[in-house]
């Protein structure tokens, strides 16, 4: 039955926290879990913030009231997810959405061990979260433009980024 299958798929996202990611199915489940928890959290943050907006305050003021600290790479999908919410749901222009996002998030890297730095295969992201992949590509493009403007013609620096 389709309803039973749908229920089982939904329950699989939350039934095992931190599944082994040494195989494709584990990686897919881990990405789905991260997206599920990140999206739910960000939507709740925006809902609560908008509920308390007073005259003269807009989403531009979100970073004055909300700080989100990312530790290592585990919840990094939250950056493109907040951008998606601001761009697609709130209909903000890119520059405003990026300003809000970059002022809302902080980042701490506790380790340089490769096993602690989560990486997602591009085809997996494109299949599971195509809009997020578009946003990630755009963030990267704009970042590389900034690097090129600061160090014109430094092809090696661009390639290293």
N, C-alpha and C positions, 0 to 999 in steps of 0.2 A: 504494500500500500504506500502511496506517495507521502501521506501524512506521517507514517511511521518512519520512513526513510529521512524525511526532512527533520523530524524530531531527533533521530539518531545523529544526523550530521551536526545539528546545533549542539547537542550534548557532548559530542566529541571535542568541541572547542574548549570546553571547560572541565572535562572529566579528568585530564592528566595535565597538571601544571609542569612546565619545563620538560616537554618530551625530549627524548634523545634526538639529536639533530645530526646523527652520523649517517642518515639515509634520507632520501628525497621526501618520503612521507612525513618523517619527523620534522624536517625543515619547513615543509608546507604547513603542517599543524602549528608549529611554533610561530610562523609569520601570521597565520590566521588568528592565533591567540593574542599576539602583540597588537595587531590591528584592532581586534575586538575590544580589548581592555583600554587601549589608547583612545580609540574613537569614542567609546562610552564616557570615559573620563573627560575628554575635551568638550564633548557635547554638554555634559553636566556643568562644567565650568562656565561655558558660554551661556547656558540657560540661567544659571544662578546670577551671573554678572548682569545679564540683560534685565532680569527681574528687578534688579536694584538700581538700574540706570536712573539718575536724576537729571532734571533739565540741565543742558549744557555739557553733559558727559556722554561720550559715544564709545564705540569699540576702540577708538584711538587711545582711550584712557585705560584699556585693559591692563597693560604692563604696570600701571601705577597701583593696581590692586591685586594682580595675580603674578606670581613668579613660579615657573616650572623648572625644576632642576633635573637635568638628565645626567645619570651616572653611567659611565662607560657607554656602550653603543646599544644596549638592550632596547630602550624605548625610542630609538631615533626615528622610527616611522611617525612619531608624533609631530615632527616639524612639517613634513608634507601634509599630514592630516589636518593640522591647524590651518595651513595655507588653503587646503581644499575647502574647509568649512568657511573660511573668510572669503575666498574667491567665489565659490559656487553657491553656497547657501546665503551668505551675507551680501554677495554681489559687490565686494570691495574691489577697487583697482589693485593691480599687482603691487605697486610701490607701497600703498597703504597697508596691504595685507602683510607684505614682507617686513615693513617697519614694525608692525605690531608683533609679528612672530619673532623677529630677531631680538626685540626688547623683552619679550615674555620668557624666552628660554635662556637658561644658563647651562653650561656643560662642564663636567668634571671627568677627566680620564684618570682612572686609578691604576691602570696597568698598561704595559705595552706588549704583554704576552699575546701572541696571535690567536690563541684559543679563546681569549676573552673578548676579542674584537669581532663582533658579529658581522657577517657579510651575507648578502642575499644575491643569488644569481639574477642577473638582469631579466632573463626569460621568465623566471618565476614571478618576479615583481610585475612584469608586463602582463602576465596572464592573470594574476590574482588581484593586482591593484593598478590597472592601466592608467588611471587619472593621476595617481601618486607618482608613477614613473614619469609622466609628462611634466609634473611639477618639479621632480628631482632633476630632470634634464634641463629645465629652464633655470633652476637655481644654479646649477653647474655652469651653464652658458653665461649667465650674468656675472658669476664669480670670475670666470676666466676672462671676461671683458674687463673687469676691474684689475686683474693681475696684469693684463696686457697694457692697460692704460698707465699703470704704475711703473712697469718695466717694459717699455715698448721694444719689440723685436727680440725679447729674451725667450726664444723658442724652447730652450731647455727647461726654464722655469715653468713655462706653460705645460710642457709635457709631464713634469714632475707633479703638477697639481692634479 
